[in-house]
Amino acid sequence: MHREFLMGNEAIALGALAAGVNIACGYPGTPSTEILETMGKRAPERVHVEWSVNEKAALEVAAGAAYAGARALVTMKQVGLNVASDPLMSLEYIGVKGGMVIVVADDPGPISSQTEQDTRTFAAYSKVPCFDPSSVPEAYQMVQDAFALSEELSTPVFLRPTTRIDHAYQAFDVVDEEDWPLHEAEGFVKDSSRWVIFPRLSVVNHAKIERRNAELSGRLSAYKGNFVVPETGNRSDGRRLGIATHGINYSYVQECLTGADNVRILRVGTPFPFPEQLALEFLQDMDEVLCVEELDPVIERALISVCGKYHLNVRIHGKLTGDVKPSGENSVDYVGEVLDAFLERGATQGGGTTPVSAPQLPVRPPVLCAGCPHRASFYAVKRAMRGKKTIFCGDIGCYTLGNAQPLDMCDTCLCMGAGINIAQGVFHIEPDTHAFAFVGDSTFFASGTTGVVNAYYNQARMTLVVLDNSTTAMTGHQPHPGTGRTIRGEVVSAVSMEAVLRAIGLTTVEVVNPLDQAAAIETVKRVDAEPGVKAIIFRSPCVALVKPKNRSHVDADKCIACGTCYRQLGCPALVPQTDGRVQIDQSQCTGCTLCEQVCPAGAIFGGVII
């Protein structure tokens, strides 16, 4: 053993390696991304690690390995679980032979996601056991416990960290690399009665799963991640109070309690199957219990059920009673306020200290980086389609920021790849609409191709715009099939988007550098005029991948203070002055020349098109 200072995601990866994992698959998505990146850097060559094209593919690859008796790790964020849910729901009925742990990182807030969905609720829905860590060391240990349980019960198992666990850091002891075991996979054994899902098999296995989870609830009551912290004494008001919590909220509760509060605490580390017997022990002799959790009232509903089942006269407080907010991320300060109200103590912060009024934080709306080629792509389409009835369907990624003023180029955004099909739906109802769908290069491979096939087959008239910046930028510049690199940096044959589109049947597929505005605008006009489904690939590398060759400058004598550059582009490197003229922040400028091409006075110069 040795001591390391690890991020939560790094700890999860090392925990999987300490469990003898054979294969790790996933798709990048904040806050989960660093788990697989750590595997790519630190896993021995004997462990297969891959960025899969999407979460569904990752889960299915891992399932095949687990059928062969391997230990498989799958990583994703909470919305990625939606993509993986199709195989998952059937896989729980089929089961696995090797251990399979599915790490789903939830994002309360949401900080970098479309939704606040709670994987604890999905665990109950899919009947998949779930572990919920409350610290970085516990995440390291729980992934190992999850593998052991998965292999014992022949079922996939969830590990559900949240952003504040994934991105927290802590020092603790971990297994030395030379002591990482390699799980021996037996290999795939043909047995159609086990591995081929049929209705009759599903009915039988469904019944087995229900019996298993009922038994597992009793076992998990003794699991070390579930425990009760007893009261330290009696309350002066005579009330017997308890707090039920989980995950990072357990740390918040601990920080906000004082030695004089005298409350009993239930910490739930396995929200499904719920540790019923431990909860029953916790509820004995209680008058009231406050459930502090995020996001869904999972613990609250479970305790209400236990009270009803065992006829306990305990009042349960939480989200359902309005004592805890129904959405959003909790914090130490907020949990302190909730405990103040529940315990009827004076306003405190962090367990008895005097509240400190924090200064109002400045508003920092997200914005495309200075020099981002997506800005040039959006601007070219906007200029080309000026005056025409047009819908711009957006997608998930950096380019979602195209919705911000002054670009205002994102009319819809639902989920990855959806913009392509939404554009078709609008066209079929309003055929006079010029329908555009924007998608990134990574998303094109993840979930865009099926939409293009659907459009071509069903004879839509739309323009696909692929914003190709040669990376998966939003989540940290991971490679994808179009980059010609793997997670371990191996050089492989890149998949050509142009070839894929032409193979589908598209005859108009044009590639243009968006930073050459004249060519980009002319290309959009020409391609839009074509019938059927056609595509434009705006290809220019992400500014984080290239160093500026030069930077743009303003000739103050020529600047006419019209504001065209910053009012139309919104580039953060363009800084308006009090006299209406503009200066360029040299620390941000990449010399992309977009502002030079937009300036009506020719007052900006010096950049070089990348």
TACOR-V483128 format. One line per field, one symbol per residue. burial: # if it has 9 or more other C-alpha atoms within 8 Angstrom, else .. Layout:
burial->???
This chain:
burial->.....###################################..#...#.###############.#################.##########################.#..#..######.##.###################.######..##########.######...##....#..#.#...........#...##..##..##..##.#######..####..#...#....##############.###....###################.##..###############.###.##....#.#.#####.###.#####.#..######.......#####...............#.#############.##....#######..######..#######.##########.##...#.#################.######...##############.#..##########......##....###.#.#.###.######.#######.##...############.....#######...#...####..########...######...########..#..#######..
